[in-house]
Amino acid sequence: MSDGFKLMIDVSRPMELMEKFPEQVMAGAEQGIQEGVLLLENAVKSNILAGRTGGFGAAVATGTLLGAVFSDIHGTPTSIVGTVAVAPPADQYALVVEEGRLPGRKMPPVGVLRIWMKIRHIPEKLEFVLRRSIGRKGFKGAHMFLNAFTEHRARVIEIIHARIAEAVARIGSA
């Protein structure tokens, strides 16, 4: 997740249009990227609420992770980048929730489960037992980013292409 996911788009047709209508193509691409990134952001949030596969329930304890997911568009007019990421403080554990923990690793740090345990009415005296169990057994990741990207990648590309085509088509109707 730290390297993120890359979306490659066939730009042969947009490049033909770019030579004739550069501003319109870039405006359409930016609008498409904005829509695509919002689609991915919403999909990640839905995946957090849905939780892990296998009946593990939502990946939500306090709502911090859910509330920390954001999207951003930045770059230059010729190189627009859309990002869906997690803001602090949830960025500290988002990767663990995304990828899970392998069995046989060290226990989670003291205190990181306390809020989760409190919400679930689990006595604090069981924290060590839970930490040890997670260290021994691990847990499956929620894959909220990977699943959102995999499921919606084709749709994001369609959206970008459609917005470019619409922006270019508006030239003919103007």
N, C-alpha and C positions, 0 to 999 in steps of 0.2 A: 504494500500500500504506500510505502514511503516514496517509491518511484512513480506511483500513480499508474493510470491506464492511458494508453495513447489511442487515439482514434484517427485512422488514416482514411482520407477521402479521395476518391478518384477525381482529380481536378482537370482532366482533359477537356471536358465540355465547359466548365467554368473558365478555364484558361482561354478558350476561344472567345468567350464572351468578354473576358477581362480586357482583351486587347481593344475591343470596340467600346465597352461600357465599364471602365474600371471603377468609377464611384458607385454605380448601381450594384455591381457585383459585390463589392466590399460591404455596402450597406445591407444587402440581402444576406450575405454570409454572416455579418455581425448579428442581425436579427435572428437568423437560424441558430447560431451558436447560443445566443441568449435563451431561446426557447428550449433548445436541446439540453442545456445545462440545468435549467429549471426542471425539466422532465426528469433528469437524472437525480437531482437533489430530492425531489418528491419521492422517487423510487427508493432511494437510500433510506429516507425517513419511514416509508412504508415497510421496508425490510426490517428496520429496527423494531418497529411495532409488531411485526409478524413473528420475529424471533428466528431462532435456529431451526433447521430441519430436524426431524426426529422427535418433535414434541417437547422441546426444551423451553418453549414459551418465549415471550418477548425479551429482547435484549435491553429492557428498560427497567431501571430500578428507581432512580430519582428523576429521570427526564433530562439529566445533564447532557448525556450523549445526543439524544434526540434534538435538544435545543441548540447544540453546538454545531450541527451540520449546517453548512452554508455553501453558497455558490458565488462565484465572482467571474467577471469578464475583464481581462486586461490585455495589454499588448499595444502594438502599433496598428495603424490602419491597414498595413499589409500583412500583419502577423497577429491575429487575434487568438487569445488563449482563454478557454473556459475551464474553470476549476470547480470541483466539488470537494470540500475538505471538512475537517473538524477543527474548531477553534479551541483554545485553552479554556478550562483545564481538562476537558474531555480528550484532547489529543494525547494525553499521557497514557490512556488505556484503550483508545479506539482500535489500535492495531491488534491488541490482544483479543478484543471482542470480535474483530474482523476475522482473524486467522485462528483463534483458539489457542490452546496450550497443549503441548505434547505431554504424554504421560512420562513420569520419571524425572521431571524437572524439579527445581527448587520450589518451595512454597511461595505463594504470593506474600508481599510484605505485610507486616502487622498493621492492622487498622483499615486496610483497603476494602474489606468486606463489611465493615460495621454498619454503614448506612443501608446497604443491601439487606443485611440480617435484621436490622431494626424494622424496615418496611415489611419484612416477611415474618415478623414476630419470633425470630429465632434468638434464643438467649445468647448473650454476649460470651458466656463461658464456653460456648461451642465454637468460637472463632478458630481456635487452634486446630480442632478436629476438621473443620471445613478447609482451612488452609492446607493441612496435611493431605487431605483427600484430593484437593485440586492438584497439589504437587505430584502425588502418586498417579492419579487417573487422568489428569488433564481434562480438557473439555473441547467440544467441537466449536469451531468458529461460526459466527452468524453470517459471514460473507455478504454483508449488506451492500458494500461497494461493488464487489465482484459480480454479484448476482444482478444488481441494477445495471451495471455496464453491459454485461453479457445479454441480458434480456432486451435492453433498449438501444443497443448500438445501431442496429439497422434503421430504427425509427429516427434516431438523431440525424443520421446521414440523410434520410429522406427529407426531414424538416429543413436541413441546411440547403439541400438542392432545390427544394420547393420555394424557399424564400429568395434564393438567387434568381430563379426563373420568374417569380412574381415581380421582383424589382426590375428585371430587364423588360418584362412584358409591359410594365407601366410606362416605359419610354415610348412604345408604339401607340399607347392610348392617350398620351399627353399631347 
